[in-house]
Structures are given as C-alpha cells and as structure tokens.
Amino acid sequence: MVITEDALSAIRIASQCDAMPALGTYVPVKKLARLAASYESVIVWLDHDKWREAREIADNCKWLGMAAKTVFTELDPKAYSDEDITKFLTGN
C-alpha cells in the first residue's frame, strides 16, 4: 500500500499497486490500524516539503506492526512516469 498526499498521485500509483490518498498530510492511527488488517507493508510518499509528516505516518505504521518506509522525491508522484514510479517504490 502506498499512501500519497493527493488523489491524483494515488491514481497514478494505483496502476502498479494499491494506493490511498491521505487528502492531506495526516492519517489517523485508527485508519492506519484498519490498513494493518489488510497490508503487511506501507510506503508513504508525500510531497517533497512534507518529509516530517511522512516519517510520522511511517512511524505510526511501524508501531502498528507493519513494515513502513518513506519515499522522498523533488516532484509529486503524479509527475513521474510508470517506470520512474516503479524505481522509486522498489528502490532500484
């Protein structure tokens, strides 16, 4: 599962894997707990100026038992090609 800041970024990523827009930079722990029931790992990819908020979401996911990481890029996820998105998500 990839958590993004906006719906367009989530739609762009959803062609490759499950994605959910946070519709902002905060995801309540209660919502993350519901995700933990279905997903073992989460990637948080917010806009480049929201690194701290992305780390907070990832840390809450870890607290709930999920593997979690953040992706930092200069542009929003929706600005990248499918190939670039795959590289960012897989770390290759």
C-alpha positions, -999 to +999 in steps of 0.1 A: +000+000+000+013+034-009-001+065+009+001+097-010-009+133-002-034+138-030-059+117-051-042+123-084-009+109-071-028+079-057-045+072-090-011+075-108+005+049-085-026+027-084-018+014-119+011-005-103+000-013-067-026-004-041-026+033-033-046+056-010-047+094-008-043+109+027-061+140+014-036+160+033-006+151+054-022+134+084-036+099+086-053+090+119-039+060+138-074+044+137-073+045+099-038+030+098-050+002+122-076-007+096-049-008+069-028-030+091-055-057+090-050-059+052-014-049+045+019-060+058+038-030+045+032+006+037+052+032+017+045+068+024+051+092-005+041+127+003+051+159-014+088+168-010+081+195+016+062+171+039+091+148+048+085+151+086+048+143+082+056+113+060+080+100+087+053+104+114+028+083+093+055+056+086+064+055+123+028+050+133+026+022+108+056+006+123+041+010+158+011-010+144+033-038+132+036-030+096+069-026+077+070+010+065+092+033+046+091+068+030+099+079-005+114+114-010+113+130-044+115+165-057+082+162-076+048+148-066+043+112-075+018+122-103+046+139-121+066+107-128+064+081-154+054+045-146+090+034-150+102+061-125+074+052-100+085+016-101+121+025-095+111+047-065+089+021-050+113-008-054+145+011-046+161+001-079 
